[in-house]
Amino acid sequence: MSQPVGRPLDRVDGIAKVTGAARYAADRTLPGMLHGALVLSTIPRGVITSMTLPTTAPGVVAVYNHENAPRLTPGRSPLPMQDATVNTNGQIIGYVVAETLEQAQDAAAMVTVTYGQQQAPKTFIDDARGEIYLRPEQELIVGDPQAGLAQADVKVTSHFTTPTHHHNAIEPHAIVAHWEGDRFTAHVATQGVGGTRRTLAGAVAVPEANGRVVCEYLGGGFGGKTSVAAGPYAQFTLAIARLLNRPLKLVLTRAQTYSVIGQRAEYEAEVTLGAKRDGTLTALIHTGTQQLSRASETLYSPNRSVQRLYATPNMHTRAQGVRLDLPTAQFMRAPEVCGHFALETTMDELSYELGLDPVELRLRNYTDTNPSTGQPFSSKFLREAYLLGRNEFGWHRRNPRPGVTRDGNDFIGWGMATEMHAYEGGQAAAMVRVNPDGTALAQCGTQDIGTGTYTVMTQVAAQALGIPTAQVTFQLGDSNYPAAGTSASSATVPSVTGAVDKAAQAVRGAVIQLAITDETSPLHGLTPEQVVAEHGYLFAAADRSRRVSYRDVVTKHGAPVENTATSSNVGGNSCGAVFCEVRVDARYGRVRVTKMVGAYDCGRVLNRRTARSQVIGGMTWGISTALMEHTMYDGRTARVTNPNMSTYLVAVNADVPNLQVLFVDKPDPVSTALGARGFGETPMTGVPAAIGNAIYHATGRRVRDLPITQDKLL
């Protein structure tokens, strides 16, 4: 059988993307389409006492506010424009509809608002530190942590902070909605077409079967286009399109995404480690505190990697929140990174206290058992990843003393960290069909959020069928296709791969059955086990001169052969190790990352090119998180003061060195995804800590508050 899985196949959607043929949600234009523009609040808490609506402005078709907006079915969080209450700065309070985008935006700028009953906001964790919110399931105690600390020869306690972050996907949030009778179609920038259809249908009170959501291409999501993709801005667009009986498009501005969508919550962590003189951990205590909105109970920055990474007989982890007057937080790529940064930095501090190499300290606390449950991991090859990365980086040349390696004005430092992130499992269905011309079509209601789903699932289907990848088409991004889950929590490969493989194998088996039961076929009389499929042909395994093409078999059959299959997978963890070099200019405190090597255990690698791309993205975002990214608020108004890419800084090409990526590439025995595990979020988790650890090694100065900006090193 042909073996495309594992090879670095070029992205099958690459040409469409670089030539502009790929159509994103905002690219859709329909006859008679109207345009929407939002009006947002400018206070953090209060009520609207009056609004002047520009209903007679040029091109304006309708203007909605809390007095005349469509009534939506309530969800878990309060909906805007259903009453006069303002809960956050940047809340939706008006929706203008006009014939053109320019007319809608112009009219939205004319809206004037008067507020009453204004209240001072709580904007930062410090503003509400005494109001801790804790759900019992967010606390884990294993063994006796205090007794473990008493047994320790060395104890380290440190405090860490991570600021609010925003997703900043290159594609803004967008929806184009239109109705035909009581049925709607919505082109939405979403990470989950099925979930978005369910939410939108519920909001406007129609059966889910009456809706269709399409998202063939997504220009980045990072968690910001999961449930919130079907949030109030999309729900109102759908409802207003029905009222006006015309298609309606809404595209959020960059600034609007900072208040309408949600954010990675501000986060603090207190970490205490206790260890014997040989480095063996005796206790781990980790308390993470994060921002909650007034209406939310979900903590979007979990600490699962902290609980699962090191052999720790005594552990106490706690995730808690404080309620602030900010939008509800959202998951953001690698949501475990905040708590992980704190743990991995503290591990580095412990290594210096013990006089142990940082890699050696981690190896001495290596475990093949999940410390939080006592259950063995299905597989774990982190030890191999440590050794791969260490050798490739040349770690043995590292001088252990901080602040002694210089090159002119630059201090040079080497740092490392372990990487780990959980992934979810779930269920998915897929349809595979072989046509009379010998081509194959596979469909699944999943998404490609830039990770390479189009390409990887093409490889999976091609391999299971034994048909060249060039003759296989994989379609996704349509809620009318067989159902799959949201592309989040690194769950797409674990859930979708098995369904595509299972359906394709069933089709292959059906075509083989047709061939061996056809008296005129060269394969007649063989058993299915005696037939192999490769390159679009069926061969007799013992005599490859006996062969017949898929095309001939299916053509003679007179109809396509297809199968729809469902598969499920369990969640788990992927892990790795990242090593980096930094140069710190002693004159200005400027930090440059000059080398980075990562080695990863993610189960079987289905496509080395797309997997490497995920690592490069994670490493680059980790550099951003460590050195640049920081959403800033005005504490008096709870308004974001840098809602744009000119002042919310992210890493660009000039900030990123050559990134070296290595894989252990051993299949996970329990994975139904051909041995692969979910992986996309793992490569970011350790990078901020590795950079911070390298800065300490370079300068002798430990910075525990992200981002590590120049002012903290001067």
C-alpha positions in Angstrom: 0.0 0.0 0.0 1.2 3.6 -0.7 2.5 5.2 2.4 2.0 9.0 2.2 1.3 9.4 5.9 4.4 10.7 7.7 5.9 12.4 4.6 6.3 16.2 4.3 3.6 16.6 1.7 3.2 20.2 0.6 0.0 21.8 1.7 -2.8 20.9 -0.7 -4.5 24.3 -0.1 -1.2 26.2 -0.5 -1.7 27.3 -4.1 -5.3 28.5 -3.3 -4.0 30.6 -0.4 -1.0 32.2 -2.2 -3.0 33.0 -5.4 -6.0 34.5 -3.6 -8.4 31.7 -4.7 -9.1 30.8 -1.1 -12.3 32.5 0.0 -12.6 33.5 3.6 -15.8 34.5 5.4 -15.5 38.3 4.7 -14.8 37.5 1.0 -18.4 36.5 0.4 -20.5 38.9 -1.5 -24.2 38.2 -2.2 -26.8 40.0 -4.4 -28.5 42.7 -2.4 -26.1 42.4 0.5 -26.2 45.0 3.3 -23.3 45.9 5.6 -23.3 46.2 9.4 -21.2 48.3 11.8 -21.2 48.1 15.6 -21.5 50.8 18.2 -19.6 50.0 21.4 -19.9 51.4 24.9 -17.3 53.9 26.2 -17.9 53.3 29.9 -17.2 50.1 32.0 -20.3 50.0 34.2 -23.6 51.9 34.1 -26.8 52.3 32.1 -27.7 54.0 28.9 -30.1 56.9 29.5 -30.4 58.0 25.9 -29.1 57.4 22.4 -29.3 59.5 19.2 -29.7 57.2 16.3 -28.8 58.4 12.7 -31.7 56.7 11.0 -31.8 59.3 8.2 -28.1 59.2 7.4 -27.2 58.5 3.8 -27.6 54.8 2.9 -28.8 53.8 6.3 -31.4 51.0 6.3 -31.9 50.4 10.0 -30.3 51.3 13.4 -30.7 49.0 16.4 -30.1 49.5 20.1 -31.5 48.0 23.3 -34.9 49.4 22.6 -35.5 47.8 19.2 -32.9 45.1 18.7 -34.1 41.5 18.0 -34.8 39.5 21.2 -32.3 36.6 21.2 -32.6 33.4 23.2 -30.5 33.9 26.3 -27.3 31.9 26.7 -25.0 31.4 29.7 -23.8 35.0 29.7 -25.9 38.2 29.6 -26.6 39.4 26.0 -26.0 43.0 25.0 -28.7 45.2 23.5 -31.4 43.4 25.5 -31.6 46.1 28.1 -29.9 49.4 28.9 -27.3 47.9 31.2 -23.6 48.3 30.4 -21.3 45.7 31.9 -18.0 46.4 30.2 -16.2 49.0 28.2 -16.5 48.1 24.5 -19.8 46.2 24.9 -22.1 46.2 21.9 -24.8 48.8 22.4 -25.8 49.6 18.7 -25.9 48.0 15.3 -26.1 50.1 12.1 -27.1 48.6 8.8 -26.5 50.4 5.5 -26.2 49.8 1.8 -22.4 50.1 1.9 -19.7 49.5 4.4 -18.6 53.1 4.4 -22.1 54.4 5.0 -22.6 52.0 7.9 -19.3 53.0 9.5 -20.1 56.7 9.0 -23.5 56.4 10.6 -22.1 54.4 13.5 -19.7 57.3 14.2 -22.7 59.6 14.4 -24.4 57.8 17.3 -24.3 59.7 20.6 -24.9 58.1 23.9 -25.7 59.5 27.4 -24.9 57.3 30.4 -26.1 57.2 34.0 -25.4 55.3 37.2 -21.7 55.0 36.2 -19.5 53.0 38.6 -15.8 52.7 38.9 -14.5 49.5 37.4 -12.3 46.8 38.9 -9.8 46.3 36.1 -6.8 44.4 37.5 -6.4 41.4 39.9 -5.1 43.8 42.5 -8.5 45.6 42.5 -10.4 42.5 43.7 -7.7 40.4 45.4 -10.0 39.8 48.4 -12.8 38.4 46.3 -11.5 34.9 45.4 -13.7 32.6 43.4 -12.9 28.9 43.6 -14.7 25.8 42.2 -13.9 22.6 44.1 -12.9 20.7 41.0 -10.2 23.3 40.4 -8.2 22.2 43.4 -6.1 19.0 43.6 -4.3 17.6 46.6 -2.1 14.5 46.3 -0.3 13.2 49.4 0.6 15.6 52.2 2.2 18.8 50.6 3.1 20.3 54.0 4.8 17.2 55.2 6.6 17.0 51.8 7.9 20.5 52.4 9.1 19.6 55.9 11.1 16.7 54.4 12.8 19.0 51.8 16.4 19.9 52.1 15.9 22.9 49.8 12.8 25.0 49.3 12.1 27.6 46.6 9.1 29.9 46.5 8.4 32.4 43.7 5.7 34.7 42.4 4.9 35.2 38.7 2.6 37.4 36.6 1.4 37.2 33.1 -0.6 40.1 31.6 -3.7 40.0 29.5 -3.2 38.9 25.9 -5.3 39.1 22.8 -5.5 36.7 19.9 -4.8 39.0 17.0 -5.5 36.5 14.2 -4.7 37.9 10.8 -8.3 37.4 9.7 -10.8 39.5 11.6 -14.0 38.0 12.9 -16.7 38.1 10.2 -20.1 36.7 9.3 -22.2 36.9 6.1 -25.7 35.7 6.8 -28.7 35.2 4.5 -32.1 33.5 4.8 -34.3 31.5 2.4 -37.6 31.2 4.1 -37.0 29.8 7.6 -33.6 28.4 6.7 -30.3 30.3 7.0 -26.8 30.0 5.7 -24.0 31.8 7.5 -20.4 32.1 6.3 -18.5 32.6 9.6 -14.9 32.8 10.6 -15.1 30.0 13.1 -13.1 27.1 14.6 -16.3 25.0 14.8 -18.9 25.0 12.1 -21.1 22.5 13.9 -21.0 24.3 17.2 -21.5 27.7 15.6 -24.6 26.4 13.7 -26.0 25.0 17.0 -25.5 28.3 18.8 -26.8 30.5 16.0 -29.9 28.4 15.5 -30.6 28.4 19.2 -30.2 32.2 19.4 -32.8 32.8 16.7 -35.1 30.0 17.8 -35.0 27.8 14.7 -34.2 24.0 14.5 -30.5 23.3 14.1 -31.3 21.4 10.9 -32.6 24.7 9.4 -29.1 26.2 9.6 -25.9 25.8 7.6 -22.5 27.3 8.6 -19.6 27.4 6.2 -16.0 28.1 6.8 -13.7 26.7 4.2 -10.7 28.7 5.2 -9.8 30.4 8.4 -7.1 33.0 8.8 -6.1 32.0 12.3 -8.2 31.4 15.4 -6.1 30.5 18.4 -9.1 30.0 20.6 -10.7 33.3 19.7 -13.0 31.8 17.1 -14.4 28.9 19.1 -17.7 29.5 21.0 -17.3 33.3 20.6 -17.4 33.0 16.8 -21.2 32.5 17.3 -21.3 35.3 20.0 -23.6 38.3 20.1 -22.1 40.1 17.1 -22.9 37.0 14.9 -26.3 36.3 16.5 -27.5 39.9 15.9 -26.2 39.8 12.3 -28.2 36.6 11.7 -31.4 37.9 13.4 -31.2 41.3 11.6 -30.7 39.6 8.2 -34.0 37.8 8.9 -35.8 41.0 9.9 -34.7 42.9 6.8 -34.9 39.8 4.5 -31.6 40.7 2.9 -28.1 39.2 3.2 -26.0 41.0 5.8 -22.2 41.2 6.3 -20.4 42.2 9.5 -16.6 42.3 9.8 -15.2 43.4 13.1 -12.4 46.0 13.1 -9.1 45.1 14.7 -9.9 47.4 17.7 -13.3 45.9 18.2 -11.8 42.4 18.6 -10.1 43.6 21.8 -13.5 44.1 23.6 -16.1 42.1 21.7 -14.2 38.8 21.5 -12.4 38.1 24.8 -8.8 37.6 25.9 -6.3 35.5 27.7 -6.9 36.5 31.3 -4.4 38.3 33.5 -2.7 35.6 35.5 -0.6 35.3 38.7 1.0 32.2 40.2 2.6 31.4 43.5 4.9 28.3 43.2 6.7 26.4 46.0 9.0 23.5 45.4 10.6 21.3 47.9 13.4 18.9 47.1 16.0 16.6 48.5 19.7 17.5 48.0 19.8 15.0 45.1 17.1 17.0 43.3 14.2 14.6 44.0 11.0 16.6 44.5 9.2 16.1 47.8 6.5 18.7 47.3 4.9 21.0 44.7 2.5 23.7 45.5 1.1 25.8 42.7 -1.7 28.5 43.1 -2.9 30.3 40.0 -5.2 33.3 40.1 -6.8 34.7 37.0 -9.4 37.2 35.8 -13.0 36.3 35.5 -15.8 38.4 34.2 -18.8 39.2 36.3 -20.9 36.5 34.5 -18.4 33.7 33.9 -17.4 30.8 36.0 -14.9 29.2 33.6 -11.2 29.5 34.3 -9.6 29.7 30.8 -6.0 29.2 32.0 -5.8 25.7 33.5 -2.8 24.1 35.2 -3.0 20.5 33.9 0.7 20.4 32.8 1.7 21.4 36.3 -0.2 18.4 37.7 1.1 15.9 35.2 4.7 16.7 34.5 7.0 15.6 37.3 7.2 12.8 39.8 5.8 14.5 42.9 4.5 12.4 45.8 3.0 15.5 47.5 1.2 18.1 45.4 -1.3 20.9 45.9 -2.6 22.8 42.9 -5.3 25.4 42.9 -6.9 27.4 40.1 -8.9 30.4 41.2 -10.4 33.6 39.8 -11.3 37.1 40.7 -14.3 38.9 39.1 -13.4 42.0 37.2 -15.3 44.4 34.9 -13.8 43.1 31.8 -15.2 40.9 28.9 -15.3 37.2 29.6 -11.9 35.6 29.0 -11.5 33.0 26.3 -9.2 30.1 25.6 -6.0 31.3 23.8 -3.5 29.1 22.1 -1.7 27.0 24.8 -3.9 28.1 27.7 -1.6 26.2 30.1 1.3 28.4 29.2 0.8 30.8 32.2 0.9 28.2 34.9 3.6 26.3 33.0 5.9 29.4 32.8 5.7 29.7 36.6 6.6 26.0 37.2 9.4 25.8 34.7 11.0 29.0 35.9 10.8 27.8 39.5 12.4 24.5 38.4 15.3 26.5 36.9 15.7 28.4 40.2 15.7 25.1 42.1 18.5 23.8 39.8 20.7 26.7 40.8 19.9 26.2 44.5 20.9 22.6 44.2 23.9 23.1 41.8 22.3 20.7 39.3 22.1 21.0 35.6 18.6 22.0 34.6 18.2 19.0 32.3 19.5 16.6 34.9 17.1 18.0 37.5 14.2 17.2 35.2 15.5 13.8 34.4 15.7 13.0 38.1 12.0 13.8 38.4 10.9 12.0 35.2 7.8 9.9 35.5 5.9 7.6 33.2 2.9 7.9 35.6 0.5 10.8 35.8 1.1 12.2 39.3 -2.4 13.6 39.6 -4.1 10.3 39.0 -1.5 7.6 39.6 -2.3 6.1 36.2 0.4 5.3 33.6 0.6 7.5 30.5 -0.4 5.6 27.4 3.1 6.4 26.1 5.7 9.0 27.0 9.0 9.5 25.3 10.0 12.8 26.9 13.3 11.3 28.1 14.2 10.8 24.4 13.2 14.4 23.6 15.4 15.8 26.4 18.4 13.9 24.9 17.6 14.8 21.3 17.3 18.5 22.1 20.3 18.6 24.4 22.6 17.0 21.9 21.4 19.0 18.9 21.8 22.3 20.9 25.2 21.4 22.2 24.1 21.8 25.8 27.3 20.1 27.2 29.2 23.3 26.3 27.2 25.4 28.6 29.0 27.2 31.5 26.7 26.7 34.5 27.7 30.0 36.1 25.3 32.9 35.2 26.6 36.2 34.0 30.0 35.1 32.8 29.6 34.5 29.1 30.1 37.7 27.0 30.7 38.8 23.5 31.5 42.5 23.3 28.5 44.3 24.9 26.3 41.2 24.8 25.8 38.9 27.7 25.0 35.4 26.4 22.8 32.9 28.1 21.4 29.4 27.5 18.2 28.2 29.0 15.7 25.4 28.6 12.3 24.2 29.7 10.1 21.2 29.5 7.0 21.5 27.3 3.7 19.8 27.9 0.1 20.4 27.0 -3.0 18.4 27.2 -5.2 17.6 24.2 -8.8 16.6 24.0 -10.2 13.6 22.3 -13.8 13.4 21.1 -15.8 11.9 18.3 -16.0 12.7 14.6 -17.6 11.3 11.5 -16.3 11.3 7.9 -17.5 10.2 4.5 -15.2 8.8 1.8 -16.3 8.1 -1.8 -14.4 6.6 -4.8 -15.8 7.8 -8.1 -16.0 5.9 -11.4 -13.0 8.0 -12.7 -10.8 6.6 -9.9 -10.7 9.8 -7.9 -11.7 9.9 -4.3 -13.6 12.5 -2.2 -13.6 12.7 1.6 -15.8 15.0 3.6 -15.9 16.0 7.3 -17.4 18.9 9.1 -14.2 19.8 10.7 -12.0 22.9 10.1 -8.5 23.8 9.0 -7.4 26.7 11.2 -4.0 26.8 9.6 -2.8 23.6 11.1 -2.8 21.6 7.9 -6.1 19.6 8.2 -6.7 19.7 4.5 -3.3 18.1 3.8 -3.1 15.6 6.6 -6.5 14.2 6.0 -5.8 13.9 2.3 -2.8 11.8 3.2 -4.8 9.7 5.6 -7.5 9.0 3.1 -5.0 8.3 0.3 -3.0 5.8 2.4 -6.1 3.9 3.5 -7.4 3.7 0.0 -4.1 3.1 -1.8 -4.9 6.0 -4.2 -2.3 8.8 -4.9 -2.8 12.0 -2.9 -3.2 13.9 -6.2 -6.4 12.0 -6.9 -7.9 12.6 -3.4 -9.9 15.7 -2.5 -10.7 16.4 1.2 -13.5 18.8 1.9 -14.2 20.4 5.2 -15.7 23.6 6.8 -19.4 22.9 6.1 -21.9 21.9 8.9 -23.8 19.8 6.3 -20.8 17.4 6.2 -20.6 14.5 8.7 -20.2 16.1 12.1 -16.9 16.8 13.9 -16.0 18.8 16.9 -14.5 22.3 17.3 -10.9 22.7 16.2 -9.6 23.6 19.6 -7.6 21.9 22.4 -5.4 20.2 19.8 -8.3 17.9 19.2 -8.7 17.8 15.4 -6.1 15.2 14.5 -7.0 12.9 17.5 -10.7 12.9 16.6 -10.9 13.2 12.8 -8.0 11.0 11.7 -9.7 7.8 12.8 -13.0 8.6 11.1 -11.3 9.3 7.8 -9.1 6.2 8.0 -12.0 4.0 9.0 -14.3 5.2 6.2 -11.6 5.0 3.6 -10.7 1.4 4.7 -14.3 0.4 4.4 -14.5 1.8 0.9 -11.3 0.0 0.0 -12.7 -3.2 1.3 -15.9 -2.7 -0.6 -14.1 -2.1 -3.9 -11.9 -5.2 -3.3 -15.0 -7.2 -2.7 -16.4 -6.1 -6.0 -13.2 -7.1 -7.8 -12.8 -10.5 -6.3 -16.4 -11.5 -6.9 -16.3 -10.3 -10.6 -15.7 -13.4 -12.7 -14.0 -11.2 -15.4 -11.6 -9.5 -13.0 -8.0 -10.6 -12.8 -8.5 -10.8 -9.0 -11.4 -13.1 -9.2 -11.3 -15.9 -6.6 -8.9 -14.2 -4.2 -9.7 -13.4 -0.6 -9.6 -9.8 0.6 -6.5 -10.6 2.6 -4.7 -11.6 -0.7 -5.2 -8.2 -2.3 -3.2 -5.0 -1.7 -4.0 -1.5 -2.9 -1.4 1.0 -4.2 -1.2 3.9 -6.7 -4.8 3.6 -7.6 -4.7 -0.2 -8.4 -5.6 -3.4 -6.7 -2.9 -6.1 -6.9 -2.7 -9.7 -6.0 -0.1 -9.7 -3.2 1.5 -12.9 -4.5 1.5 -12.0 -8.2 1.5 -8.2 -8.9 0.9 -8.9 -12.6 -2.7 -9.6 -11.6 -4.1 -6.1 -11.1 -7.1 -3.9 -11.8 -7.6 -0.2 -11.3 -10.0 1.4 -8.9 -11.4 3.2 -12.0 -12.2 0.0 -13.8 -13.8 -1.7 -10.8 -16.0 1.3 -9.9 -16.9 2.1 -13.5 -18.1 -1.5 -14.0 -20.0 -1.3 -10.8 -21.9 1.7 -12.3 -22.0 3.9 -9.2 -19.6 5.5 -6.7 -18.6 3.4 -3.7 -18.8 5.3 -0.4 -18.9 4.9 3.3 -19.5 7.1 6.3 -17.7 6.1 9.5 -17.5 7.4 13.1 -14.5 7.2 15.3 -13.6 8.5 18.8 -10.4 9.0 20.7 -9.4 9.8 24.2 -7.5 12.9 25.3 -3.9 12.9 26.6 -0.7 14.9 26.6 2.1 15.7 24.2 5.5 16.9 25.5 8.9 18.0 24.6 11.9 20.1 25.5 13.0 23.5 24.2 16.5 25.0 24.4 17.4 28.6 23.5 20.2 31.1 23.4 19.8 34.8 24.1 22.0 37.8 23.8 21.3 40.7 26.2 22.9 44.1 25.3 24.3 45.4 28.6 23.9 49.0 27.5 20.1 48.9 26.7 18.8 45.7 28.2 17.7 44.6 24.7 17.1 40.9 24.4 17.6 38.9 21.2 16.8 35.2 20.8 19.6 33.9 18.6 19.1 30.1 18.7 16.3 27.7 19.5 16.0 23.9 19.4 12.9 21.9 20.2 12.5 18.2 20.4 9.0 16.7 20.8 7.1 13.5 21.6 3.7 13.9 19.9 3.1 10.3 19.0 3.4 9.4 15.3 4.0 12.4 13.0 1.5 12.4 10.2 3.1 15.1 8.1 6.6 16.4 9.1 6.1 19.7 7.2 2.8 20.7 8.9 4.0 19.4 12.3 7.2 21.5 12.0 5.0 24.5 11.0 3.1 24.1 14.2 6.3 24.1 16.2 7.6 27.2 14.4 4.3 29.0 15.2 4.5 27.9 18.8 8.1 29.0 19.2 7.5 32.3 17.5 4.4 33.0 19.7 6.5 32.0 22.8 9.1 34.6 21.9 6.2 37.1 21.6 4.8 36.1 25.0 8.2 36.2 26.7 9.4 39.6 25.3 6.5 41.6 23.9 2.9 40.8 24.2 0.9 42.9 26.7 -2.6 44.2 26.5 -2.7 47.5 28.5 -5.8 48.9 30.2 -6.7 52.3 31.6 -7.5 51.4 35.2 -10.1 54.2 35.5 -12.2 53.1 32.5 -11.2 49.5 31.9 -10.6 50.4 28.3 -7.8 48.8 26.2 -5.3 51.5 25.4 -3.4 49.5 22.7 -6.0 47.8 20.6 -3.9 47.7 17.4 -0.9 46.0 15.9 1.2 49.2 16.2 1.3 49.2 20.0 0.3 45.6 20.8 3.7 44.1 19.8 4.2 40.6 18.4 7.3 38.9 17.1 8.1 39.4 13.5 10.7 37.7 11.2 13.5 40.0 12.5 12.9 38.7 16.1 13.0 35.0 15.2 16.2 33.0 14.7 16.6 29.8 12.7 14.4 27.3 14.6 15.4 23.7 14.7 12.7 21.1 15.2 13.2 17.4 16.1 10.6 14.7 16.6 10.8 11.4 18.5 8.1 10.1 16.2 6.9 7.0 18.0 3.2 6.0 17.8 1.0 6.1 20.8 -0.4 2.6 21.2 -3.9 3.7 22.3 -4.4 6.4 19.7 -7.0 5.8 17.1 -5.4 8.5 15.0 -2.8 6.2 13.4 -0.7 6.6 16.6 -0.7 10.4 16.5 -1.6 12.6 19.5 -2.9 16.2 19.6 0.1 18.5 19.5 -0.5 22.0 18.2 -0.4 23.8 21.5 2.5 22.0 23.1 5.4 23.8 21.3 4.6 27.2 22.9 4.3 26.1 26.5 8.0 26.1 27.6 9.3 28.8 25.4 8.7 31.8 27.7 10.3 30.0 30.6 13.3 28.9 28.5 13.9 32.5 27.4 13.5 33.8 30.9 15.9 31.1 32.2 18.4 32.0 29.4 18.2 35.7 30.4 19.0 34.7 34.0 21.9 32.6 32.8 23.1 35.6 30.7 22.7 38.3 33.3 22.2 36.8 36.8 18.9 38.7 36.9 15.7 36.7 37.4 12.6 38.3 35.9 9.3 36.6 36.9 6.9 39.1 35.3 6.0 38.8 31.6 6.8 40.3 29.2 10.5 40.6 29.9 11.0 44.1 28.5 14.1 46.3 28.4 13.1 48.4 31.4 13.2 45.2 33.6 16.8 44.5 32.7 18.4 48.0 32.8 
